[in-house]
Amino acid sequence: MRRFILSLLAGTGACAAFGQSFNIDINSTSGIGSGAPANAFAAAANQPGFWNAISTLPNGNFTLKNLAGTNTSVQVATTGEVIVMQHDGTDTGDFAKLMEDGWELAASGSGPAMTFTFTGLAAGPYRIWTYGDDPTSSNQSTRVTVSGTFYNVGGSRNGNLLFSPVSHCAHVVQVNANQSLTVTVGNNTSASGRGIINGMQVEKLPTRLYVKPDAAGAATGLDWANAFTRLEDAFSATGQYAGAVTEIWVTEGTYVPDVDPYRTDTFSVPNGVQVYGGFAGTEANLSQRDIAANPTFLSGNIDAPGNADNCYHVVTMWGCDETTALDGFTITGGNANGTLGWDMLGGGLYVRESTAEIRNCTISGNAAWNGGGAAVDISGTPHFKNCYFFNNLADSTGGGVRINDGAGAKFSNCRFRYNNADFGAGLRNEGSAFVYNTLFQRNASTFGGGGIYAYGGSVTAQNCVFTANTSNGDRGAAIMAFGNASNTTFVFAHNCTIWNNYAAECGGVRSTSGALVYLRNSVVWGNTDNTAGTADEAEQIMKTNGDGSLMSVFNCDIEGWTGILGGTGNFGLDPQFADADGANNFPGDSDDNLKLKLTSPCIDAGANGSVAADHCDLDGDLNSGEATPFDIALMPRRLDAPSVPDTGSGGAPVVDIGAYEYAQVLGDMNCDGAANVLDINAFVLAIIDPAGYAAMFPDCTIDNGDIDGDGDVTVLDINPFTDLLLNGG
């Protein structure tokens, strides 16, 4: 598909598969135009099939046969004062049978009308094609009204040609369950002649299309057996269905934007359509989809090996509203290394003027000058949900994602890992970014912002973890905030855990050139730099003095905290993570455990009022003004630890400091944050020697062994403990 071409004007005959599609000929019994068209005659709707011949004048009630010629429960009732119309025009064959006979209103003026009321239609979208032309007159005009919308039909045409608005009009309507549908044919009082009807086609429109590379059917896209074999064909076909298609289901496999290799080729997602990958090709319900078992790749690798000639953008979402989504794909192999405009942005995904959702997608192995994985441009605020940005490269800014001035983006439950760029290896923001419940791990920048580089605009990070990010040549490995004279830079980091990041200067959070940084309820610990003599606090957080930069800190745990930066509720005590670098002692991967031990000073030590508003609507209740309800593990954001005194502010329960809210894990006897076979020996010790258990595990609570909830850890807990390990409780 060439860039941004969304519609296919030619029909496919696809609707023949729908039992609730109908062809109707208003028929004279003899003479000119008599007889119904042949089944092969598709007319303007491109809908071949059986033609119902209605020859009895109103008022009458007729049971319709579908395109296969099978009786249905659908009926059409006719009313009106009409006369039989027969005109010997230039149409021949089936065109003459449809267009040279019909009914004509018996009187002129605005009052007369004939109606066709359909009952028994299944709920869904329909397109109603109404033919109303006098083939011998260029002045006659008919007014056709459906659901309050009218079109005028009539004019001059040559024989055997059908085109709107001369021969017909088409209305797209939504029919609800048990709802009738009425077509009214009247006089167009602004023109001469009386209203005419030659026939109708009722086209049941599909709401879903299917894509399966090895499908061997008719390629209508209407079911798995007759699926399109190329995704771009499904995208194009949505245009012919007048907005009725709201879903496209795609099976596992690797798809490229076009069979002819042009670097400007791209998968241009149609507005208003939810595109789902991850199917096997047998599913009837979305809940049956298994993304992991059926990987679905959208690839920009269109020609020779390597990425030098790959597509500039694998996927484009331009002008897509919030009803549009891309869900369950791996987007890979884009290379936006052009020299002009957007061909330098968004190798994997280019999003422009859109509020679409991108869900459950892996965006990996893409490259660009800016925004290796994705770029958000001009305006709009797309929402990335549960997406993984992995191993993308930007020669300049935004290895994972770049957000341009004027645009915005939301990220919830996402992960940025092993992305690379000069500035902002994970995310480069110049617009507005809301980053919630997201991991930044092992991203590497050259000149700042291994995790996030903010240059103008605002970044709000809530419940985020930054681990093992680097900025070898400059500052702020986790977050770099650089002032922008024309667009003030704001960074709000709430309930974040920033640990073990490394930079040439300040491994944690850096503010300079007038940038304004606000740290709330966050842990900044174990970050390092290679500047000789740097104090512990300066390796964690630093602002440039005298240039208007701000580092505002409240209710945070900062290694080496001196109090020089002011604020209240701050301290510098070991946060006591459960197992920060995990069992493999390798920080920045999936086994890291940055949850808090029960003895952590961060428990119940935050400020409830500093939990950011739920801009990403994590709980899906459409209330983005409430305080964020969850932590990064989707546990309640405020949980009380009864044995820990509240040292923070706000009514109980008081929020914890950091990305994770402390929650008791029954069966976790060694306090590594999980209940598993590693807890068996500690559990046995707790039963036979409680004092010995307390001495061996001073940071744990013996209450984790009270599986039956009777207030004591005894042999009565053995069976429920065993069940918990075997069956999860």
Legacy VTK file of the C-alpha trace (Angstrom):
# vtk DataFile Version 3.0
C-alpha trace
ASCII
DATASET POLYDATA
POINTS 729 float
0.000 0.000 0.000
1.319 3.418 -0.878
1.549 5.783 2.011
-1.802 6.806 3.554
-4.052 5.312 0.869
-6.931 3.853 2.867
-9.813 3.062 0.536
-10.460 0.712 -2.339
-13.112 2.009 -4.707
-13.746 -1.243 -6.510
-16.136 -3.670 -4.823
-15.438 -7.264 -3.972
-18.851 -8.869 -4.098
-18.203 -9.665 -0.453
-21.710 -9.089 0.777
-23.031 -12.137 -1.008
-22.061 -14.012 2.137
-24.559 -12.121 4.253
-27.940 -13.792 4.682
-29.488 -10.427 5.415
-28.558 -8.724 2.189
-31.297 -8.386 -0.442
-31.848 -7.306 -4.039
-35.272 -5.903 -4.972
-36.628 -5.060 -8.422
-39.812 -3.007 -8.651
-41.143 -4.926 -11.587
-43.764 -4.606 -14.286
-45.454 -7.815 -15.336
-45.054 -7.274 -19.039
-43.606 -4.904 -21.562
-40.686 -2.576 -21.122
-38.397 -3.577 -18.241
-40.476 -6.555 -17.202
-38.828 -9.434 -15.425
-36.205 -9.389 -12.714
-32.466 -9.134 -13.412
-30.403 -12.309 -13.446
-28.650 -13.442 -10.286
-25.308 -12.522 -11.786
-26.328 -8.865 -12.095
-24.608 -6.980 -9.257
-25.818 -3.416 -9.991
-24.207 -0.444 -8.270
-23.802 -2.226 -4.924
-21.643 -4.856 -6.624
-23.952 -7.369 -4.964
-24.885 -10.274 -7.235
-27.589 -12.656 -6.100
-31.271 -13.391 -6.254
-33.531 -10.458 -7.178
-36.912 -10.227 -5.447
-39.493 -9.007 -8.008
-42.226 -6.843 -6.467
-44.985 -6.166 -8.980
-48.088 -5.773 -6.775
-48.881 -2.103 -6.228
-48.974 -0.707 -2.684
-50.267 -1.292 -0.137
-48.704 -4.717 0.308
-46.426 -6.838 2.478
-43.728 -9.047 0.975
-41.434 -11.699 2.425
-37.939 -11.402 0.998
-35.481 -14.005 -0.195
-31.796 -13.446 0.456
-29.061 -13.388 -2.161
-28.956 -17.170 -2.205
-32.675 -17.261 -3.025
-33.600 -18.621 0.395
-36.707 -17.445 2.239
-36.066 -15.258 5.276
-38.135 -13.702 8.034
-37.484 -10.223 6.652
-40.523 -8.459 5.251
-41.052 -5.179 3.437
-44.347 -3.304 3.631
-45.205 -0.759 0.911
-47.522 2.261 1.028
-48.350 5.122 -1.323
-50.396 6.207 -4.330
-48.372 5.195 -7.365
-48.639 4.308 -11.017
-46.550 1.789 -12.944
-43.661 3.516 -14.702
-42.264 2.137 -17.980
-39.882 4.198 -20.092
-38.070 2.988 -23.156
-34.579 4.389 -22.607
-31.186 3.246 -23.796
-30.642 0.571 -21.132
-30.477 -3.029 -22.272
-30.513 -6.467 -20.702
-30.466 -6.584 -16.899
-29.929 -2.825 -16.735
-33.258 -2.339 -18.530
-35.013 -4.797 -16.217
-33.891 -2.766 -13.228
-34.069 0.802 -14.537
-36.761 1.024 -17.261
-39.728 0.060 -15.117
-40.873 0.810 -11.601
-43.343 2.946 -9.686
-43.975 6.640 -10.008
-45.871 8.793 -7.536
-49.358 9.560 -8.761
-49.211 13.229 -7.780
-46.657 15.998 -7.570
-45.922 18.348 -4.663
-44.379 17.879 -1.260
-47.058 15.670 0.259
-47.137 12.467 -1.803
-44.714 9.707 -0.880
-44.277 5.986 -1.039
-42.684 4.078 1.817
-40.866 0.782 2.134
-40.669 -0.463 5.717
-38.383 -3.400 6.464
-38.930 -5.568 9.542
-36.975 -8.548 10.803
-33.556 -7.195 9.885
-30.732 -8.369 12.117
-29.062 -5.641 14.150
-26.055 -4.034 12.522
-24.966 -1.536 9.877
-26.620 -1.516 6.451
-26.196 0.369 3.212
-29.455 0.981 1.360
-29.087 1.515 -2.387
-32.215 3.124 -3.892
-32.645 3.416 -7.669
-34.948 6.259 -8.748
-34.304 7.451 -12.281
-36.415 8.081 -15.374
-34.017 6.964 -18.116
-35.776 9.161 -20.689
-35.659 12.434 -18.748
-32.786 14.606 -17.568
-35.103 16.807 -15.490
-36.881 14.275 -13.322
-35.722 14.174 -9.676
-36.590 11.893 -6.777
-36.015 12.565 -3.090
-35.069 9.488 -1.023
-35.086 9.754 2.771
-33.742 7.191 5.263
-33.404 7.872 8.998
-33.829 11.604 8.500
-31.199 11.948 5.765
-32.317 12.648 2.201
-30.594 12.540 -1.177
-31.935 13.642 -4.556
-31.696 11.211 -7.470
-32.106 11.860 -11.171
-30.569 13.441 -14.230
-29.057 12.555 -17.547
-27.122 9.350 -18.143
-26.254 6.965 -20.940
-27.621 3.460 -21.044
-26.177 0.639 -18.955
-24.393 3.087 -16.654
-25.199 3.361 -12.948
-23.730 6.217 -10.979
-24.749 8.368 -8.046
-26.663 10.670 -7.812
-28.182 10.199 -11.268
-29.286 6.558 -11.139
-29.285 5.949 -7.416
-28.254 7.021 -3.917
-26.873 5.074 -0.955
-27.694 5.559 2.741
-25.645 3.980 5.531
-27.735 3.301 8.634
-27.489 1.401 11.891
-30.376 -0.953 12.629
-30.837 -1.882 16.265
-32.391 -5.096 17.552
-36.130 -5.359 16.792
-36.028 -2.062 14.920
-37.760 -1.436 11.613
-36.214 0.548 8.779
-38.220 2.828 6.490
-37.202 4.187 3.090
-39.347 7.101 1.915
-39.497 8.030 -1.760
-40.961 11.452 -2.528
-40.923 14.290 -4.996
-38.015 16.680 -5.157
-40.123 19.841 -5.199
-37.176 21.947 -6.338
-37.079 20.044 -9.642
-39.592 18.772 -12.188
-41.096 15.351 -12.392
-42.478 12.994 -9.797
-40.681 10.575 -7.490
-39.682 7.246 -8.992
-38.353 3.973 -7.665
-36.825 1.308 -9.900
-35.451 -1.022 -7.246
-33.391 -1.350 -4.084
-30.411 -3.229 -2.733
-30.133 -3.826 1.007
-26.485 -4.488 1.853
-25.629 -5.873 5.274
-22.231 -4.379 6.005
-19.534 -6.332 7.825
-18.156 -5.006 11.098
-15.120 -7.288 11.070
-12.588 -8.385 8.461
-10.122 -11.285 8.654
-6.526 -11.705 7.474
-4.791 -15.074 7.143
-1.749 -15.537 4.861
-2.594 -19.103 3.840
-6.344 -18.646 3.362
-7.458 -20.286 0.104
-11.036 -19.014 -0.175
-12.625 -16.149 -2.080
-10.484 -13.440 -0.399
-13.536 -11.458 0.680
-12.140 -11.008 4.186
-15.495 -11.927 5.713
-14.411 -15.014 7.658
-11.308 -17.090 8.305
-11.907 -19.403 5.333
-12.237 -16.472 2.925
-9.782 -14.166 4.670
-7.584 -11.648 2.938
-4.049 -12.920 2.637
-2.482 -9.450 2.984
-3.131 -6.968 5.754
-2.991 -3.962 3.434
-5.916 -5.425 1.463
-8.010 -5.452 4.632
-7.019 -1.861 5.390
-8.025 -0.794 1.881
-11.319 -2.710 2.007
-12.519 -0.797 5.062
-13.109 2.193 2.793
-15.717 0.421 0.677
-17.837 -0.390 3.730
-18.555 3.223 4.673
-17.135 3.065 8.186
-19.003 -0.085 9.206
-15.844 -2.133 9.770
-14.646 -1.636 13.339
-12.334 -4.661 13.724
-9.702 -6.539 11.745
-8.440 -9.887 13.072
-4.996 -11.026 11.901
-3.385 -14.442 12.300
0.203 -15.191 13.166
2.819 -14.603 10.516
5.046 -11.879 9.101
3.464 -9.111 7.043
5.182 -6.429 4.954
3.395 -3.277 3.742
3.460 -4.072 0.007
4.622 -6.729 -2.400
6.414 -4.051 -4.420
9.376 -2.674 -2.454
9.157 1.072 -1.933
10.631 2.643 1.181
7.580 4.878 1.516
5.302 1.852 1.872
3.671 1.649 5.275
0.783 -0.036 7.065
-1.561 2.959 7.320
-4.113 2.082 9.995
-7.656 3.175 9.057
-9.381 5.539 11.451
-12.039 3.966 13.633
-10.759 0.397 13.260
-9.358 -1.842 16.012
-6.686 -4.083 14.473
-5.902 -7.227 16.475
-3.008 -9.634 15.921
-2.241 -12.911 17.654
-4.854 -15.271 16.203
-4.430 -18.866 15.094
-7.224 -18.553 12.525
-9.984 -20.574 14.186
-11.187 -18.188 16.896
-14.770 -16.990 17.166
-14.255 -14.689 20.157
-11.547 -12.177 20.966
-11.023 -13.825 24.350
-9.763 -16.958 22.558
-6.782 -15.092 21.103
-3.313 -16.073 22.372
-0.762 -13.394 21.451
2.217 -15.299 22.847
1.373 -18.508 20.995
0.615 -16.732 17.714
3.245 -14.017 17.171
2.207 -11.556 14.495
4.954 -9.428 12.939
4.640 -6.207 10.963
7.983 -5.837 9.240
9.648 -3.070 7.305
12.179 -5.442 5.765
10.826 -5.236 2.233
13.812 -6.016 0.058
17.488 -6.865 0.565
18.936 -8.145 3.860
19.836 -5.456 6.373
17.871 -2.305 7.073
19.401 0.180 4.595
16.455 -0.097 2.205
13.731 -0.863 4.764
10.496 1.104 5.048
10.762 4.525 6.627
7.801 3.646 8.870
6.449 0.146 9.342
3.140 1.484 10.680
1.530 4.907 10.333
-1.380 6.221 12.398
-2.332 9.617 10.998
-5.560 11.310 12.062
-6.729 8.301 14.068
-9.136 8.988 16.925
-9.655 7.120 20.189
-11.796 4.439 18.495
-8.689 3.268 16.616
-6.290 0.684 18.048
-3.380 -1.563 17.145
-3.255 -4.554 19.484
-1.059 -7.650 19.682
1.694 -7.075 17.108
5.473 -6.980 16.959
6.569 -3.975 14.898
10.101 -4.361 13.589
12.525 -3.442 10.835
11.620 0.188 10.224
14.377 2.637 9.315
13.435 6.329 9.197
16.764 7.606 7.973
15.378 9.963 5.355
16.533 13.516 4.871
13.247 15.447 4.945
10.152 15.715 7.130
8.572 12.719 8.758
10.842 10.276 6.949
13.335 11.046 9.717
10.848 10.148 12.469
9.422 6.919 13.859
11.042 3.906 12.248
8.637 1.437 13.801
5.574 3.606 14.231
4.804 7.148 13.109
1.815 8.659 14.947
0.487 12.039 13.901
-2.574 14.035 14.984
-3.963 10.945 16.670
-5.504 9.844 19.958
-5.427 6.142 19.097
-4.405 3.304 21.415
-1.447 1.004 20.840
-1.866 -2.049 23.076
0.064 -5.238 23.813
2.654 -4.477 21.144
6.387 -5.119 21.014
8.248 -2.410 19.122
11.760 -3.704 18.523
14.678 -3.558 16.147
13.735 -0.255 14.515
15.903 2.767 13.713
15.468 6.462 12.892
17.169 9.792 13.168
14.605 10.584 15.861
12.198 8.190 17.522
13.705 4.842 16.596
10.800 2.816 17.920
8.038 5.393 17.569
7.498 9.099 17.029
4.484 11.190 18.032
4.202 14.292 15.899
2.305 17.596 15.517
-0.635 17.008 17.902
-2.777 14.375 19.600
-2.147 12.115 22.583
-1.989 8.410 21.698
-1.980 5.913 24.555
0.543 3.065 24.635
-0.718 0.292 26.909
1.330 -2.733 27.925
3.883 -2.133 25.176
7.529 -3.203 25.095
10.104 -0.937 23.441
13.186 -3.072 22.946
16.486 -2.578 21.128
15.514 0.435 19.052
18.063 2.990 17.880
17.939 6.716 17.197
20.953 8.432 15.698
19.898 11.598 17.517
16.974 11.573 19.984
14.454 9.136 21.380
15.714 5.597 20.920
12.426 4.150 22.105
10.047 7.063 21.526
10.264 10.719 20.536
7.384 13.129 21.356
7.515 16.398 19.457
6.458 19.831 20.658
2.676 20.183 20.389
2.035 16.461 20.674
1.667 14.210 23.698
1.536 10.554 24.648
0.476 8.304 27.489
2.299 5.159 28.538
0.865 2.689 31.038
2.334 -0.666 32.078
5.063 -0.383 29.440
8.729 -1.333 29.362
11.706 0.359 27.707
14.815 -1.806 27.503
18.098 -1.749 25.585
17.187 1.278 23.493
19.963 3.632 22.347
20.220 7.298 21.338
22.398 10.339 21.736
19.697 12.055 23.818
16.919 10.147 25.556
17.596 6.488 24.894
14.234 5.418 26.270
12.062 8.487 25.764
12.739 11.985 24.463
9.952 14.452 25.236
9.316 17.957 23.975
5.540 17.809 24.327
3.436 16.247 27.059
4.126 12.760 28.410
2.277 10.790 31.082
4.338 7.736 31.976
2.674 5.397 34.474
3.658 1.972 35.820
6.540 1.737 33.381
10.019 0.191 33.543
13.149 1.790 32.056
15.956 -0.771 32.041
19.407 -0.792 30.428
18.795 2.015 27.982
21.996 3.772 26.922
22.386 7.398 25.885
25.506 9.263 24.909
24.652 12.761 26.050
22.011 12.383 28.741
18.733 10.776 29.636
19.317 7.061 29.450
15.738 6.630 30.630
14.053 9.958 29.832
15.366 13.190 28.317
12.974 16.102 28.818
13.554 19.177 26.678
10.542 21.450 26.922
6.987 20.462 27.775
6.150 18.241 30.717
6.749 14.682 31.850
4.666 13.149 34.616
6.041 9.810 35.806
3.999 7.870 38.369
5.002 4.426 39.709
7.998 4.095 37.373
11.235 2.172 37.856
14.574 3.249 36.367
17.315 0.626 36.615
20.749 0.195 34.993
20.304 2.995 32.474
23.476 4.775 31.390
24.706 8.075 30.007
28.362 7.500 29.480
29.160 10.866 27.964
27.018 13.222 29.992
24.466 13.651 32.755
21.287 12.168 34.172
21.275 8.476 33.349
17.752 7.947 34.669
16.186 11.345 33.930
17.766 14.368 32.286
15.769 17.614 32.371
17.201 20.304 30.114
15.655 23.760 30.017
14.127 25.129 26.845
13.892 28.909 26.581
10.783 28.791 24.391
9.025 25.933 26.168
9.669 25.477 29.899
10.718 21.967 30.898
8.769 20.329 33.722
9.404 16.873 35.194
7.128 15.432 37.870
8.368 12.116 39.283
5.921 10.625 41.794
6.367 7.287 43.546
9.293 6.319 41.349
12.167 3.987 42.191
15.453 5.108 40.621
18.249 2.657 41.352
21.647 1.665 40.010
21.885 3.991 37.020
25.248 5.340 35.838
26.342 8.561 34.118
29.442 10.614 33.607
27.807 13.065 36.027
24.830 12.316 38.289
23.583 8.819 37.610
20.084 9.596 38.874
18.090 12.756 38.100
19.693 15.907 36.680
18.167 19.372 36.191
19.913 22.103 34.227
19.407 25.232 32.080
16.268 26.292 33.906
14.451 22.950 33.951
12.022 22.395 36.823
12.022 18.968 38.501
9.614 17.881 41.224
10.384 14.639 43.082
7.633 13.261 45.292
7.367 9.970 47.202
10.365 8.581 45.317
13.423 6.473 46.097
16.688 7.565 44.445
19.414 5.175 45.589
22.533 3.413 44.405
23.122 5.596 41.354
26.711 6.427 40.475
28.892 8.560 38.245
32.566 8.724 37.337
33.212 12.249 38.552
35.900 12.108 41.202
34.796 13.257 44.607
31.086 13.466 43.834
29.061 13.288 47.041
26.513 10.509 47.392
23.590 12.939 47.127
24.952 14.519 43.936
25.214 11.105 42.308
21.489 10.687 42.950
20.040 14.135 42.222
21.651 17.361 41.065
20.648 20.742 39.751
22.777 23.431 38.181
22.995 26.461 40.451
22.397 29.964 39.191
20.582 29.150 35.934
17.005 28.923 37.239
16.993 25.153 37.524
14.862 23.586 40.249
15.107 20.315 42.165
12.107 20.216 44.506
12.133 17.183 46.817
9.406 16.097 49.265
8.853 12.752 51.008
11.733 11.058 49.225
14.454 8.619 50.223
17.686 9.984 48.711
21.029 8.301 49.271
23.386 10.743 51.000
20.565 13.181 51.734
21.986 16.417 53.193
18.879 18.561 53.401
20.501 21.322 51.330
17.725 21.141 48.741
15.056 21.659 51.374
11.627 20.081 51.390
9.996 18.012 54.102
9.570 14.310 54.768
12.918 13.477 53.165
15.582 11.131 54.544
18.585 9.067 53.465
18.061 5.573 54.882
18.575 2.249 53.108
15.232 1.548 51.410
15.719 -2.203 51.989
14.624 -3.648 48.692
13.627 -7.303 48.728
16.269 -8.338 46.166
17.115 -5.410 43.920
19.163 -7.263 41.293
17.339 -10.583 41.587
18.592 -14.104 41.896
20.942 -13.698 38.944
22.578 -10.595 40.451
22.084 -8.775 37.140
20.246 -5.465 37.507
17.810 -4.355 34.863
16.038 -7.572 33.965
12.841 -9.378 34.843
13.961 -10.964 38.089
14.784 -7.656 39.825
12.750 -7.279 42.992
12.542 -3.670 44.112
9.647 -4.269 46.454
10.108 -3.123 50.037
10.871 -5.360 52.976
8.666 -4.959 56.011
11.499 -3.176 57.787
11.870 -0.513 55.069
11.693 3.112 56.250
9.752 3.903 53.061
6.596 2.095 54.188
3.769 4.496 55.110
6.213 7.410 54.744
4.909 9.215 51.658
2.417 12.023 51.207
-1.034 10.989 50.051
-1.509 14.353 48.406
1.518 13.764 46.174
0.111 10.734 44.376
-0.435 12.003 40.842
-3.856 12.095 39.231
-4.781 8.995 37.258
-4.116 10.523 33.833
-3.708 7.069 32.281
-6.910 5.747 33.889
-5.233 2.602 35.200
-8.474 1.238 36.638
-10.543 1.973 33.532
-13.256 3.891 35.374
-12.961 6.935 33.052
-12.020 9.118 36.028
-8.641 10.633 35.282
-8.956 13.192 38.064
-8.773 10.730 40.951
-5.483 9.834 42.615
-3.717 6.964 40.861
-5.281 3.855 42.441
-2.552 1.261 41.811
1.182 0.782 42.239
3.403 -0.616 39.494
2.391 -4.181 40.393
-1.299 -3.173 40.105
-1.746 -3.524 43.844
-3.682 -0.798 45.660
-1.509 2.318 45.804
-2.299 2.897 49.481
-2.115 -0.112 51.792
-1.571 0.046 55.526
1.166 -2.016 57.166
-0.302 -2.331 60.690
3.041 -2.984 62.370
4.654 0.106 60.818
4.000 3.569 62.263
2.737 6.177 59.804
5.484 8.743 59.264
4.076 10.304 56.101
1.153 12.668 55.684
-2.527 12.236 54.916
-5.145 9.980 56.420
-4.536 6.280 56.809
-3.624 4.323 54.859
-0.548 6.412 54.070
1.141 5.808 50.748
4.601 4.212 50.628
7.636 5.814 49.011
8.714 4.218 45.742
7.013 2.399 42.874
5.858 -0.573 44.962
3.391 -0.488 47.828
4.312 -2.924 50.558
1.865 -5.827 50.732
2.141 -8.893 52.883
2.861 -12.022 50.838
1.604 -15.070 52.686
4.123 -17.892 52.564
7.052 -15.569 51.796
9.144 -16.692 54.748
12.527 -15.515 53.419
11.156 -12.094 52.389
12.226 -12.209 48.771
8.789 -11.000 47.699
7.438 -14.360 46.513
6.129 -17.571 48.012
7.923 -20.589 46.531
10.001 -23.643 47.420
12.792 -21.401 48.698
10.549 -20.603 51.673
10.131 -24.192 52.888
13.100 -24.321 55.277
12.281 -20.909 56.742
8.648 -21.978 57.192
9.680 -25.131 59.063
12.038 -23.088 61.265
9.224 -20.634 62.082
7.080 -23.508 63.361
9.677 -25.337 65.416
11.770 -22.386 66.624
10.128 -18.929 66.304
13.029 -17.223 68.093
15.533 -18.899 65.762
13.465 -17.760 62.794
13.459 -14.157 64.034
17.226 -14.275 64.511
17.905 -15.747 61.067
15.425 -13.501 59.215
15.427 -10.223 61.131
13.877 -8.278 58.247
10.919 -10.641 57.882
7.661 -11.077 59.747
6.686 -14.498 61.039
3.073 -13.569 60.295
3.695 -14.489 56.655
3.506 -18.117 57.810
0.026 -17.770 59.300
-1.604 -19.228 56.217
-4.834 -20.331 57.913
-5.312 -16.917 59.506
-5.794 -18.103 63.082
-3.202 -15.676 64.479
-0.413 -18.218 65.053
2.157 -20.094 62.959
1.706 -23.769 63.866
1.506 -27.213 62.333
-2.057 -26.303 61.336
-0.513 -24.059 58.670
1.396 -26.890 56.981
-1.406 -28.116 54.721
-2.501 -24.634 53.566
1.167 -23.705 53.049
1.654 -26.785 50.865
-1.513 -25.975 48.931
-0.307 -22.403 48.427
2.987 -23.585 46.943
1.353 -26.180 44.711
-1.753 -24.340 43.607
-1.246 -20.715 44.492
-3.563 -20.824 47.478
LINES 1 730
729 0 1 2 3 4 5 6 7 8 9 10 11 12 13 14 15 16 17 18 19 20 21 22 23 24 25 26 27 28 29 30 31 32 33 34 35 36 37 38 39 40 41 42 43 44 45 46 47 48 49 50 51 52 53 54 55 56 57 58 59 60 61 62 63 64 65 66 67 68 69 70 71 72 73 74 75 76 77 78 79 80 81 82 83 84 85 86 87 88 89 90 91 92 93 94 95 96 97 98 99 100 101 102 103 104 105 106 107 108 109 110 111 112 113 114 115 116 117 118 119 120 121 122 123 124 125 126 127 128 129 130 131 132 133 134 135 136 137 138 139 140 141 142 143 144 145 146 147 148 149 150 151 152 153 154 155 156 157 158 159 160 161 162 163 164 165 166 167 168 169 170 171 172 173 174 175 176 177 178 179 180 181 182 183 184 185 186 187 188 189 190 191 192 193 194 195 196 197 198 199 200 201 202 203 204 205 206 207 208 209 210 211 212 213 214 215 216 217 218 219 220 221 222 223 224 225 226 227 228 229 230 231 232 233 234 235 236 237 238 239 240 241 242 243 244 245 246 247 248 249 250 251 252 253 254 255 256 257 258 259 260 261 262 263 264 265 266 267 268 269 270 271 272 273 274 275 276 277 278 279 280 281 282 283 284 285 286 287 288 289 290 291 292 293 294 295 296 297 298 299 300 301 302 303 304 305 306 307 308 309 310 311 312 313 314 315 316 317 318 319 320 321 322 323 324 325 326 327 328 329 330 331 332 333 334 335 336 337 338 339 340 341 342 343 344 345 346 347 348 349 350 351 352 353 354 355 356 357 358 359 360 361 362 363 364 365 366 367 368 369 370 371 372 373 374 375 376 377 378 379 380 381 382 383 384 385 386 387 388 389 390 391 392 393 394 395 396 397 398 399 400 401 402 403 404 405 406 407 408 409 410 411 412 413 414 415 416 417 418 419 420 421 422 423 424 425 426 427 428 429 430 431 432 433 434 435 436 437 438 439 440 441 442 443 444 445 446 447 448 449 450 451 452 453 454 455 456 457 458 459 460 461 462 463 464 465 466 467 468 469 470 471 472 473 474 475 476 477 478 479 480 481 482 483 484 485 486 487 488 489 490 491 492 493 494 495 496 497 498 499 500 501 502 503 504 505 506 507 508 509 510 511 512 513 514 515 516 517 518 519 520 521 522 523 524 525 526 527 528 529 530 531 532 533 534 535 536 537 538 539 540 541 542 543 544 545 546 547 548 549 550 551 552 553 554 555 556 557 558 559 560 561 562 563 564 565 566 567 568 569 570 571 572 573 574 575 576 577 578 579 580 581 582 583 584 585 586 587 588 589 590 591 592 593 594 595 596 597 598 599 600 601 602 603 604 605 606 607 608 609 610 611 612 613 614 615 616 617 618 619 620 621 622 623 624 625 626 627 628 629 630 631 632 633 634 635 636 637 638 639 640 641 642 643 644 645 646 647 648 649 650 651 652 653 654 655 656 657 658 659 660 661 662 663 664 665 666 667 668 669 670 671 672 673 674 675 676 677 678 679 680 681 682 683 684 685 686 687 688 689 690 691 692 693 694 695 696 697 698 699 700 701 702 703 704 705 706 707 708 709 710 711 712 713 714 715 716 717 718 719 720 721 722 723 724 725 726 727 728
